[in-house]
Amino acid sequence: MKKLHIVLGSIALVSVGAYLFSTGAAQPIAPALRLGVLVSDSGPLYFAGEYQRAATKLAIADLAKASEPLKVNVTFLDLGDSTYEFENAREKLDDFRADVLLAPIESSSAVRLLKTTGNQPVIATAAIAEKIENQSPVYRLAPTQSQEVIALAQYIVDSNAQSVAIVFSDDEYGKSTLRSLAMAFALRGIGKVQVVPLSEYSRVIKTKLDALVLATMEQSLGFFAEYAKFPNKPKQLYLVPGNLASYSNYPWANQVKGALGLFSQTDVPDSFRNRLAAYMKRPAVKTTTNPIVTLSYLTYRAVMISGESFLKAGGNFTPRLRTALLESESNGVRNFTGQGIAYRDKYSVYQYSAKGSYSVIGEYEPKQ
């Protein structure tokens, strides 16, 4: 019996030793990145949501099979169009406790959300508002709103326009766009600039202008319906990024024929286009010039940068994660300036057809 006890005791010791050895030698399981992606499933940009989801899932798959694999727990949330929807989505986001947020692409929704967030980093994939009252550091893969409209102002100046009207909406997007445009025109020596609220658009139809810039977002639809009645249309109509959309389904679509707009240029790799087209089962994605593909690619990049920075920081250690994001690189080049802003120096020029759709007609590089 004593011999049996000794044998059993030895087996127990060997088992414990093997267990201790195996647990000591095992690599610790890396924590998962918690990623909150604010998608557009409703509102005027409702069509963007499925592209944001697809791009996010492609990036998550790539992070999972990287040389240093990373698991990503993601939640997709639409802030909606009502206070109830917003508060409901915000409550779910609080419960999820995201390490990194991908900002909404609608500027007003982004402003509203970021006033309520804590100190987690936020990556913007669209040109959201610049003045945001929040504690979260914002990293912008897309250019700022003022970068976009200042480039458009320079483009208009280069076209030798002598008289310009800015029709703006009475909301934060319209007012901030107006400020950037007016300052840009003033600094570039255009003296004849009319500033007209959208509600008083009739003031601009009395004279023939070289250029009219529509500084609105959702309110552009009502303006275009009235624009058809203008007896004196400007020589050239320009649209800011906030109203650069397809208007093919509207009865007045032909009224925007010839309108021009600028959109920051991002080189989207063919490999990404092909993957996105296959994943979404939309072959047209391979060749389209629609900015939705650029948004998709920036969403993909935002997820990849989040994952790589999360690994570099060793997990969710907020100060280190912020630093890792700020110092992140793509192809050996920093993604952000010290202020978290992406550099942009080239723009695609879009022109509208009589069908209310737009396409790229050229490239523009503003003077430095």
N, C-alpha and C positions, 0 to 999 in steps of 0.2 A: 504493500500500500504506500509506503514511504517513497518507493521508487516511482510509482504512478504520479504522486504529488509532485515529485521533482521534475518528471517529464512534462506534466501539464504546466507547471510553473515556467519551465524553459520555453515552452511554446508560447505562453502568454507574453513573456519578456521579448521574445523574438518578434512577435506580432506588434507589440507596442513600439519596439525599436524600428521595425519596418515602417510603421505608420508615421513615427516622428521624422524618419529619414525622408519619406515621400513628401510630407507636408513641408519640410524644411527646404527641400530641393525644388518644389513646384514654384512656377512663376506666379506672382500675384495676378489676379484677374483685374484687367484695366477697367476702371469705372466707365459706364456708358455716358456719352454726351447727350444731354437733354436739349433738344432743339425745338423752339417754338416758331412755326412758320405762319405768318399772317397772310392768308390768301384772299383773292378777290373772287368770291362766288356770287356776289350780288352787286347792285349798283351799276353805274355806267361802264365799269370795267369788268363786268361779271365773267367775260370770256377768258380772262387771264388765269383764273384759278386752276384750271386743269393743266395749263402749261407749267405753273409754279409747282404743282404736285409732281408732275412727271419729272421735271428737272431735279427736284429734291430727291426723289427715289433713285434716280440714276446715280447721283452723288453718294447717297447712302450705300448703294451697292458697291461702288468703287472703294469707299472707305473700309468696308467690311473685308475686302480681298486685297488690301494694300499690304506692303511688306510688314508694317506694324498695324495689324487690323484694329479697327475701332467699331464698337457697336454704337448705334445712334438710336435713341428713343425720340420719336418725333410726334408732335401734335400739330394738326392743321386747324386753324381757326379763322373764321370770317367774322369781322367785327359788325357786319350788318349795316342796316340803314336807320335803325331806330335806337333809342336810348336803352330799351329793354334788351335788344340783341347785343348791343355793345357791352352792357353790364354783365350779361350772361357769359359772353365770350371772355371777358376780363376775369371773371370769377374762375372759369375753367383754367385760364392761363396761370392764375395765382396758385391753384391746386397743383398744376403740373410742375411748377418751379423750374422753368427753363434756364439753362446755363447761358444760352445765346438766343437772341430773337432775330428773326428776319422781318424787317419792318413792312408794314402795309405799303402798297404802291400808290395809294391815294394820299395826297398830301394832307388833307384835312383829317383823315382817319389816323394818320401817323402822328400828327400834332396832338390829337386827343388822347391817343394811347400813351405816348411818351410822357405826358404829364402825370401819368399814374404809375409808371414803372419804377422799379427800384434801381439797383446799380449794375444790373447785368448788361453786358455789351449788346448793342443793336447794330445789325448790318443792313444798310439800305441798298436795295437793288433798283430803285427808281429815284428820280430827282425830287425827293420830298422837301418840305419846307426847311429853310435854314435856321430860323430862330425857333428853337424848341425849348420850352421850360421843363427840363427834366434832369434827373441825376445820372441817367444812363449815358455812357460814352457812345457816340454814333459813328460808325465807320461807313463811308459812302463809296460803294463800288460804282454807282452812277454819279454823274456830275451834279453839282448843286443846281438849284433852280436858276440862280443868278448867272452861273456859268453858261447855261443854255440860252437864256434870253439875251445876255450881253453878246454872245456869238451871233445871234440873229440880228441884233442891232447893228453890229459891224457889217454883216452881210448886206443889210439894207443900205447902209452908208456907202458901201462899195458899189452898189447899183446906181449911185448918183441921185438918190431921192432927195428932193429939196423940201417937200412938205409931207408931213407924216401925222396921222391921227392914231391915237391909242384908245381903243374902246375896252374898258375894263369892268369886271364884275365886282360887286360890293361884298367881297369875302376876302379871306386872308390870301388865298392864291392870287386873285385878281389884283389886290392892292400891292402885294409884294412884287408881282411881275411888273406892274406899272412902275413901281419905284426903280427897279433895275433898268427897265427900258428907258425911262425918262432921263435917268442919270447918264446912261450910256450914250444917248443921243446928244445930250448937252455937252458931254466931254468930247464928242466927235464933231461938234460944230454945226449941228442941224438946228437952226433957230426956229423954224416953223413947225412946231409940234403941238397939236391939239390933244388935250386930255379929256376924254368924254366918258361919263358913267354909262353903263349898258342901258340903263333906264332912259337915257337922253340921247340914244343913238341917232335920232333924227337930225341932230345938230350937224352931223358930219356929211349929210347927203346934199347940203346946199352948195358945196364947193367941190371942184374936181381935185382930188389929192393924188400925189405920186404913190403913196403907200398908206394902207390901213392895217394896223396890227390888232388882232383880236386876242386880248389878254383875259381869257376866261377858261373855265373847265366845263362843268356840266351845263352852264348857261349858254354855251355856244349853240345848242340846238335851237333855242328860241330866236337867237340872233339871225341864224341862217334862214329861218322861215321868213323873217322880215327883210333880209338882205335881197331877196328876190324882187322886192318892190322898190329898191333904190333907183331913182332916176339918174343919179350921177355916181356910178361906181368908181372906186379908185382905180388907178392904172394897175396897181398890184395889191392883192390881198395876201397877208402873211398870217400864219397860224403858229402860236407858241406850242410847245410840246403837250400842254394840258388839253388842247383841243385837236391834236393830230390823231385822228381816228377815221375809220371807214364810215361814210355816210350813204352807202349805196342803197339802203332800204328806205330812204326818205324821198318824198316827192320833189323836194327842192335840190336834190343831189347835184344836178347840173349847174347850180349856182356857184358851187365852189370850184368849178373848172378853172385850172390855171393857178389856183392858190398854192403858195409855197410855204415850206416849213423846214426847219433844221432839226436833226436828231443826232446826238452824240454817237460817234462811230466806234463800234466795238468789233474787233475781228473775231467772228465766231468760227471755230475750226469746222471743217467739213465732217470730221469724224463725229463731232457732237451733233451736228445737224442730222447726220444719218442715223445715229442712235436714237435721237429724239423722235425722228420721223417713224422709225420702226416701232418704238415703244408705244407711241400714240396712234400708230397705224394711219398716219397722214403723210403720204409721199410728198405733198406740196411743200412741206416744211424744209425739204432739201434745197429748194431754190427760192423760196419767198424772201422778199425784202422787208416784210412786215416787222416792225420793232418788237413784236411779241417774241420772236426768236431770240433777239438780244436780251430781253428780259429773262427768258428761260436760261440762257447761258450765264447771265449774271447771278441768277438764283443758284445754278449748279456751282459756280465758283464760290459763292457765299457759303454754301454748305461745306465744300472742300476746305476752304480757309478756316472755317470754324473747327472742323475736325482736326486738321493739322496743328492748329494753334492750341487746341485742347490737349493734344498729346504732348506738345512741346512744354506746355505749362504744368504738365503732370496731373491734370484734372481740373476741377472747378475751384481754383484758387484765384479769386477775382482779380487782384492786382497783377498777378503773373499772366493770367489769361488776357487781360487788356493789353499788356506789353507784347505778348506773343502775337496778338492780332495786329497791333500797330506795326510790328516788325516783320510781318509775313511778306513773303515774296512769291512772285510768279515768273518763271523763266529768268530768275536772277535779278528781277526788278521789284522794288518795293511796291506793294499794292496801294499804300496810303501815304499821304504827307503826315507831318507831325500833328496836324489838326484832324487827321482821319478823313481827308478828302482825296479822291482819286484824280490824277491828272487826266485832262482830255485836250487834245489839240487838233483833232480832225472830226468833221461832221459830214453826214450824208445830207444831200439836198433832196427833198421830196416835193413832188408836184402832183396836183389832183387832176384826174380826168373828168370828163363830162358825166361819168357814172358815179362819181362821188368816192372813188377809190384813189389811192395814191401809190406812187412808185418812185424809186430813186432815179434821179436824172443827172446826178453829179456829186462831186466831193468838194468840200470847202474847208480851208485851213485859215482861221483868222490871223490877221497881222498881229505880231507881238509888239 
